[in-house]
Amino acid sequence: MPGKMKRRVPPPPPVEAEDEGPSLDPHELDLMVSRTLRFGDIWRFKAWMSTLDADSLYTSGSVSRTSNRYVHEKSTSFDWEFDFRVTKDGVDLDEATKMEGENLMSAAKEDIDQIIIDINHAIYKSLEAEYEYQTSDEQVEESIRANGYEFDEFGSVGGDFTYDQLEDRAKEKARDWFRKGCCDDSYWSELTLDDWTETLTEMGFGYDKDSVDILFSGFGSQGDGASFTCKSFDFDKFCNGIANPELRQRIYAG
């Protein structure tokens, strides 16, 4: 007689790992790694600078506009100056060390040039999103009601009808009237520009908000875009900025 089959006991459930906090999304991790490698020349130059005597270091820089006609993301130029009359362990740099630093600085400048283009692009996308919001039907209707505008029966301003009393076609005409004028002034863009100006100063571009200037044109024509200029540049603050996840997210949110 065959033996009695033993009942199979299921294995115990796996021990739950302790919560180690939020993990990086795989896509975000890939982006972070690729950008670290892509802009590695910045960190190589910073590492080289860290071997020099801090008291003798001097760097300056600026972002200027190369065109009087366009303000798109590639219409500015970054200029960087580094005083190579510095010392290492109290001794003037030899020619080989100077050449090494110049090469590293040149490579880092190319990375900074690209990051500036990326920032300009991000500024434009932010302005574009704000413009689309401000001119959306929902926001236009809210603004018309808040301002108490009155219209004639055809939707022209100056009558005795509130917006909600109009027929659909008249409402559309009233919205078009408001939409045409609401973005003629720059008030709608002020908060976005102020926010980006603060971000730029945090990243070392300009010594304060008054030293940064952002211009833009839009939206929908060839050559439209946005770009910033400044008359000073702080390399240490810049490195801290691109290493800051929140600031990096602002630039590379898309």
NORMO-V91586 format. One record per residue. N is the residue number from 1. PSI is psi in whole degrees, -180 to 180 (none if undefined). D_FIRST is the distance of its C-alpha to the first C-alpha in Angstrom with 1 decimal. Layout:
n: (N;N)
psi: (PSI;PSI)
d_first: (D_FIRST;D_FIRST)
//
This chain:
n: (1;2;3;4;5;6;7;8;9;10;11;12;13;14;15;16;17;18;19;20;21;22;23;24;25;26;27;28;29;30;31;32;33;34;35;36;37;38;39;40;41;42;43;44;45;46;47;48;49;50;51;52;53;54;55;56;57;58;59;60;61;62;63;64;65;66;67;68;69;70;71;72;73;74;75;76;77;78;79;80;81;82;83;84;85;86;87;88;89;90;91;92;93;94;95;96;97;98;99;100;101;102;103;104;105;106;107;108;109;110;111;112;113;114;115;116;117;118;119;120;121;122;123;124;125;126;127;128;129;130;131;132;133;134;135;136;137;138;139;140;141;142;143;144;145;146;147;148;149;150;151;152;153;154;155;156;157;158;159;160;161;162;163;164;165;166;167;168;169;170;171;172;173;174;175;176;177;178;179;180;181;182;183;184;185;186;187;188;189;190;191;192;193;194;195;196;197;198;199;200;201;202;203;204;205;206;207;208;209;210;211;212;213;214;215;216;217;218;219;220;221;222;223;224;225;226;227;228;229;230;231;232;233;234;235;236;237;238;239;240;241;242;243;244;245;246;247;248;249;250;251;252;253;254)
psi: (128;149;156;129;130;140;130;125;123;147;152;151;149;147;127;135;149;145;120;16;176;138;159;138;139;-39;-45;-37;-44;-44;-42;-44;-46;-38;-32;-43;-40;-40;30;-24;-28;-45;-31;-41;-39;-40;-40;-43;-33;-15;-7;168;120;-36;-21;-1;141;124;150;164;172;160;120;160;132;-8;139;-4;-38;153;20;178;-21;20;10;163;138;127;133;136;132;129;109;8;56;174;159;117;37;5;140;146;139;170;-38;-41;-39;-45;-40;-45;-40;-42;-43;-39;-42;-42;-41;-36;-39;-39;-44;-40;-45;-39;-38;-42;-43;-40;-46;-42;-43;-38;-46;-43;-37;-44;-41;-43;-41;-40;-44;-37;-47;-29;6;153;-44;-47;-38;-45;-43;-41;-41;-45;-43;-33;-7;30;147;151;164;180;-18;-4;8;140;144;9;-153;9;137;166;-42;-13;-7;155;165;-44;-38;-36;-42;-41;-39;-41;-42;-39;-48;-43;-37;-35;-23;-27;11;-37;162;7;-34;-25;-6;-44;-41;-44;-41;-41;-44;-35;-42;-42;-43;-42;-33;-28;9;2;108;148;-17;178;-29;-15;6;135;127;128;150;161;148;172;134;-10;151;133;-7;153;-167;153;158;158;157;161;5;160;129;108;-40;-46;-36;-46;-42;-36;-48;-14;-11;118;-37;-43;-40;-37;-35;-38;-41;34;-31;none)
d_first: (0.0;3.8;6.4;9.0;11.8;14.9;17.9;20.6;23.8;26.9;29.5;32.5;35.6;38.2;41.0;44.1;47.0;50.2;52.8;55.2;57.6;58.3;57.3;59.5;58.8;57.8;60.8;63.2;61.7;62.4;65.9;66.6;65.5;67.5;70.6;70.4;70.4;72.9;75.4;74.7;78.3;79.3;77.2;78.3;81.9;81.2;79.5;82.6;84.9;83.0;84.2;87.9;90.2;89.7;93.4;94.6;92.3;93.8;92.3;93.6;92.8;93.3;92.1;94.9;95.2;96.0;97.1;99.7;98.2;94.4;92.2;88.8;86.1;87.6;91.2;91.3;91.5;90.4;92.8;91.8;94.0;93.0;95.6;94.7;97.3;94.6;93.6;90.6;90.8;94.5;95.2;96.2;93.6;94.1;94.3;90.7;89.3;91.5;90.4;86.8;87.4;89.4;86.6;84.0;86.3;86.9;83.1;82.6;85.4;83.6;80.5;82.8;84.5;81.2;80.2;83.5;82.9;79.5;81.2;83.9;81.3;79.4;82.7;83.4;80.0;80.5;83.9;82.7;79.9;82.5;84.9;82.3;81.5;85.1;85.9;82.9;83.7;82.0;83.9;87.2;86.9;86.3;89.3;91.6;90.6;91.0;94.5;95.6;97.0;98.5;99.0;100.8;98.9;98.4;96.8;99.8;100.4;103.2;102.7;101.7;98.0;95.1;92.4;90.0;92.7;92.9;91.4;88.7;91.2;93.6;90.8;89.9;93.6;93.8;90.7;92.2;95.4;93.7;91.4;94.4;96.1;93.3;92.5;96.1;96.3;94.0;93.0;89.6;88.8;90.1;87.0;84.9;87.7;88.0;84.3;84.3;87.4;85.8;82.7;85.0;86.9;83.6;82.8;86.2;88.2;91.4;92.4;92.4;91.9;95.5;95.2;92.6;93.5;91.2;92.5;90.7;91.4;89.2;87.4;86.8;89.6;89.3;90.1;89.0;87.2;87.7;88.6;89.9;92.5;93.3;95.7;93.6;90.2;88.2;85.6;83.7;83.4;82.3;79.5;78.3;78.5;76.3;73.8;73.7;70.8;72.7;75.8;73.7;71.9;75.3;76.1;72.9;71.4;71.1)
//
